[in-house]
Amino acid sequence: MTLGYEFDPWPARFVLHDYARLRPAQQRGIPEFGPALDLFEEARRFRRAVLASAETVADHAGFIYTDAAADGDGAEPDTGFGTAQDYVNVKRRMMGVLPAGWKAAQMKAEQPTTTYEPYVLMLLMEAAQVLDMPLFIMTGDARLANMSSAYVATQSFIKSVTTDREEYEAIADQIWDEWLPEARRIPGLIPRDIPDDPDHSWRWPRVASHADPGKMALAQNQRIKNGTRSPSIECADDGLDFEEIAERSAKDFGVTVPVWKAAYFQSMFAEKGTPPPASLTDDGEEEDDESTQPVGGDQAVPTDDEDQ
């Protein structure tokens, strides 16, 4: 019991504090959006001022005035509507006749001014820079961006998110190290043969997608073919697991996973009539000729049915 509050103590290893470390021995961080907070206060004040000005104009239907000079005593000419500073109710959809020499006028609605939108956009643009975020993502409005400019403006944001994810993976690894021993205590939750420090990786969805899915698919296909990327990495960029896709596809086509992978490999790399590598079999061993069946003409892929 401390200061009238109850609390449960937790070991320090269970408390993770993530922040940008800008100098040695730094113990605390500041919110990443902290430097831009005053910009939103300025935008709020400007918006309120513009709104108040527009409301002031809307509150007055008009004014009655005259260019005639006051009399020698400085008295206002009699209008029949009262003296200066008096107010007259105006009926809707009615025309009125004013005394000779008097005119009616309305206040000009000059708010919001033409500088209002550019000023607010500049404030948002300055605020977005602390996150390396393009303006159209900050506002959710892409009217001022075309495909080329959006692609260029997004590059720094993608790199920033990628860097942050690498830092988050270190935190995720700490959570994983604490989760795994706890998971072992629940029967059937994880396989018993998982080692204490298994090889693992973290999957993140793609930060931004191309506007043309066809071009994106063609680029993915080309990267796999030239060996610069693997199917697992390409799937990971989309937040998917290649092994799960292989299992699901094999089940949908009614074949085993090695058979599906052999057909996939042959469609991607092998020339017509070239058999798939022997490693793409059920047990990783080369099978007899009787375990193959023709697929697509002279091509052959191994199957799990020895009777075929």
C-alpha positions in Angstrom: 0.0 0.0 0.0 1.5 3.3 -1.2 -0.2 6.7 -1.1 -3.6 4.9 -0.8 -3.1 2.9 -4.1 -2.7 -0.8 -4.5 -0.6 -2.3 -7.2 0.9 -5.6 -8.2 4.7 -5.6 -8.8 6.0 -7.0 -12.0 9.6 -8.0 -12.9 11.5 -5.5 -15.0 12.0 -8.0 -17.8 8.2 -8.0 -18.3 8.2 -4.2 -18.9 9.2 -3.1 -22.4 9.8 0.6 -23.1 10.2 1.3 -26.8 11.5 4.7 -27.8 14.0 6.4 -30.1 17.4 6.4 -28.4 19.1 9.6 -29.5 22.0 9.7 -27.1 23.9 7.3 -24.8 22.4 6.4 -21.5 19.0 7.8 -22.5 16.4 6.3 -20.2 13.2 7.9 -21.5 11.8 8.9 -24.8 9.3 11.4 -26.2 6.3 10.7 -28.4 7.3 10.6 -32.0 4.6 13.1 -32.8 5.6 15.4 -30.0 7.4 18.1 -32.1 4.2 18.6 -34.2 1.7 19.0 -31.4 1.8 22.8 -31.4 1.0 22.8 -35.1 -2.4 21.3 -34.4 -3.1 23.9 -31.8 -2.3 26.7 -34.4 -4.6 25.0 -36.9 -7.4 24.7 -34.3 -7.1 28.4 -33.4 -7.1 29.4 -37.1 -10.2 27.2 -37.7 -12.1 28.7 -34.8 -11.2 32.3 -35.9 -12.4 31.6 -39.4 -15.6 30.0 -38.1 -16.3 32.9 -35.7 -15.8 35.4 -38.6 -18.2 33.5 -40.9 -20.8 33.2 -38.1 -20.6 36.9 -37.4 -21.4 37.7 -41.0 -24.2 35.2 -41.1 -25.8 36.6 -37.9 -26.5 39.9 -39.6 -29.1 40.1 -42.4 -27.9 43.5 -43.4 -27.6 47.2 -42.5 -29.5 50.4 -43.3 -27.3 53.4 -43.9 -27.3 56.8 -45.6 -24.7 59.1 -47.1 -26.5 62.2 -45.9 -24.7 64.3 -43.3 -26.1 64.8 -39.8 -27.8 68.0 -38.9 -26.1 70.9 -37.1 -26.6 69.2 -33.7 -25.1 66.0 -35.0 -28.5 64.2 -34.8 -29.2 61.4 -37.2 -32.0 61.9 -39.8 -35.3 60.3 -38.8 -35.8 57.1 -40.8 -38.9 55.8 -39.3 -36.8 52.7 -38.3 -35.2 54.1 -35.3 -31.9 55.7 -34.5 -28.4 54.3 -35.1 -27.5 51.0 -33.2 -31.2 50.0 -33.3 -32.1 46.7 -34.9 -35.1 45.9 -37.1 -36.6 42.5 -37.7 -36.7 41.5 -41.4 -39.4 39.2 -42.6 -38.4 36.4 -44.9 -39.2 36.7 -48.6 -40.6 40.2 -48.2 -39.6 43.4 -50.1 -39.4 46.7 -48.3 -39.3 50.3 -49.2 -36.7 52.5 -47.6 -37.0 56.3 -47.0 -35.4 58.6 -49.6 -31.6 58.7 -49.2 -31.3 55.5 -47.3 -29.8 52.2 -48.6 -29.7 48.6 -47.5 -26.4 46.6 -47.5 -25.2 43.2 -46.4 -21.9 42.3 -44.8 -19.5 40.5 -47.2 -18.9 36.9 -46.3 -15.1 36.9 -46.7 -14.4 33.8 -44.6 -12.9 31.3 -45.2 -10.4 33.3 -47.1 -8.5 31.8 -50.1 -5.5 31.3 -47.8 -7.3 29.1 -45.3 -6.9 25.7 -47.2 -3.2 26.2 -48.2 -2.4 27.3 -44.6 -4.0 24.2 -43.1 -2.4 21.9 -45.7 1.1 23.4 -44.9 0.6 22.8 -41.2 -0.4 19.2 -41.9 2.5 18.7 -44.3 4.9 20.0 -41.6 3.3 17.7 -39.0 3.5 14.7 -41.3 7.2 15.2 -41.8 8.0 14.0 -38.3 6.7 10.6 -39.3 8.2 10.7 -42.8 4.6 10.5 -44.0 3.3 12.0 -47.3 0.6 14.6 -47.1 -2.0 12.5 -48.9 -1.7 9.7 -46.3 -2.0 12.2 -43.4 -5.1 13.9 -44.9 -6.6 10.8 -46.5 -7.1 13.0 -49.6 -5.1 12.2 -52.8 -6.6 15.0 -55.0 -3.3 16.8 -55.1 -1.2 13.7 -55.9 -0.9 11.7 -59.1 0.5 8.2 -59.4 4.1 9.3 -60.0 4.3 11.8 -57.2 2.6 9.5 -54.8 5.1 6.8 -55.6 8.1 9.1 -55.0 6.5 10.7 -51.9 5.9 7.3 -50.3 9.4 6.0 -50.6 10.7 7.7 -47.4 7.6 6.6 -45.5 8.1 3.0 -46.6 11.8 3.1 -45.5 10.8 4.6 -42.2 8.2 1.9 -41.5 10.7 -0.8 -42.5 13.2 0.6 -40.1 10.6 0.7 -37.3 9.6 -2.8 -38.0 13.2 -4.0 -37.6 13.2 -2.4 -34.2 9.9 -3.9 -33.3 11.2 -7.4 -34.2 13.7 -7.1 -31.4 10.8 -6.4 -29.0 8.8 -9.2 -30.5 11.7 -11.6 -30.0 11.7 -10.6 -26.3 8.0 -11.3 -26.1 8.5 -14.6 -27.9 11.2 -15.7 -25.4 8.7 -15.2 -22.6 5.7 -16.6 -24.4 7.3 -19.9 -25.5 7.9 -21.3 -22.0 4.4 -20.4 -21.0 3.0 -22.0 -24.1 4.7 -25.3 -23.3 2.6 -25.5 -20.1 -0.7 -25.7 -22.1 -1.1 -29.2 -23.5 -1.5 -29.4 -27.2 -0.9 -25.7 -27.9 2.5 -26.2 -29.6 4.4 -29.3 -30.7 6.6 -30.8 -28.0 9.6 -31.0 -30.3 9.9 -27.3 -30.7 13.4 -26.2 -29.4 13.9 -23.5 -26.8 15.3 -21.1 -29.5 13.7 -22.1 -32.8 14.4 -20.4 -36.0 11.7 -18.0 -36.8 10.8 -14.8 -38.6 8.2 -12.1 -38.4 5.8 -11.4 -41.2 4.7 -7.9 -42.0 2.1 -6.8 -44.6 3.2 -4.7 -47.5 3.3 -1.0 -46.6 2.1 0.2 -50.0 0.7 -1.6 -53.0 1.0 -0.6 -56.6 -2.0 0.9 -58.3 -1.8 -1.7 -61.0 -2.0 -5.3 -59.6 -1.0 -6.8 -62.9 2.3 -4.9 -62.9 2.9 -5.9 -59.3 2.3 -9.6 -60.1 4.5 -9.5 -63.1 7.3 -7.9 -61.0 7.0 -10.6 -58.4 7.1 -13.3 -61.0 10.2 -11.8 -62.5 12.0 -11.4 -59.2 11.4 -15.1 -58.4 12.6 -16.2 -61.8 15.8 -14.2 -61.8 16.6 -15.4 -58.3 16.6 -12.1 -56.5 13.6 -13.0 -54.3 12.1 -16.2 -53.1 8.4 -17.2 -53.0 8.6 -17.1 -49.2 9.8 -13.5 -49.2 7.3 -12.4 -51.8 4.5 -14.0 -49.8 5.8 -12.4 -46.5 5.6 -9.0 -48.2 1.9 -9.6 -48.6 1.5 -10.9 -45.0 1.2 -14.5 -46.2 3.0 -17.7 -45.5 4.2 -19.6 -48.6 3.9 -23.0 -46.8 0.3 -22.3 -45.9 -0.4 -21.4 -49.5 1.3 -24.5 -50.8 -0.7 -26.7 -48.4 -4.0 -25.0 -49.3 -3.3 -25.2 -53.0 -2.3 -28.8 -52.9 -5.5 -29.6 -51.0 -7.6 -27.7 -53.5 -6.1 -29.6 -56.4 -6.2 -32.9 -54.6 -2.5 -33.6 -54.7 0.3 -33.6 -52.1 2.4 -30.6 -51.3 5.6 -32.0 -53.0 3.5 -32.6 -56.1 2.2 -29.1 -56.1 5.6 -27.6 -55.5 7.0 -29.7 -58.3 4.4 -28.4 -60.7 4.9 -24.9 -59.5 8.7 -25.2 -60.0 8.3 -26.6 -63.5 5.9 -23.8 -64.5 8.3 -21.2 -63.2 11.7 -22.5 -64.3 11.8 -25.7 -66.2 11.7 -25.8 -70.0 9.1 -28.0 -71.7 9.9 -31.6 -71.3 12.4 -31.1 -68.4 11.5 -33.1 -65.3 11.4 -31.5 -61.9 14.3 -32.0 -59.6 14.4 -35.2 -57.5 14.4 -33.2 -54.3 10.8 -32.2 -54.9 9.3 -35.5 -53.8 7.4 -36.7 -50.8 10.4 -37.9 -48.8 13.1 -35.8 -50.6 14.2 -39.0 -52.5 14.0 -39.6 -56.3 11.1 -41.8 -57.2 10.8 -44.5 -59.8 9.4 -43.8 -63.3 6.2 -45.5 -62.3 5.5 -42.8 -59.7 5.1 -40.1 -62.4 2.2 -39.1 -64.5 2.2 -36.8 -67.6 1.2 -33.2 -66.9 0.8 -30.8 -69.8 2.0 -33.0 -72.7 5.4 -34.6 -72.2 6.0 -33.0 -68.8 6.0 -35.2 -65.8 5.7 -34.5 -62.1 6.0 -37.0 -59.2 2.8 -38.1 -57.4 2.1 -39.9 -54.2 0.1 -42.7 -56.0 2.4 -45.5 -57.0 -0.4 -47.2 -58.9 -0.6 -44.5 -61.5 
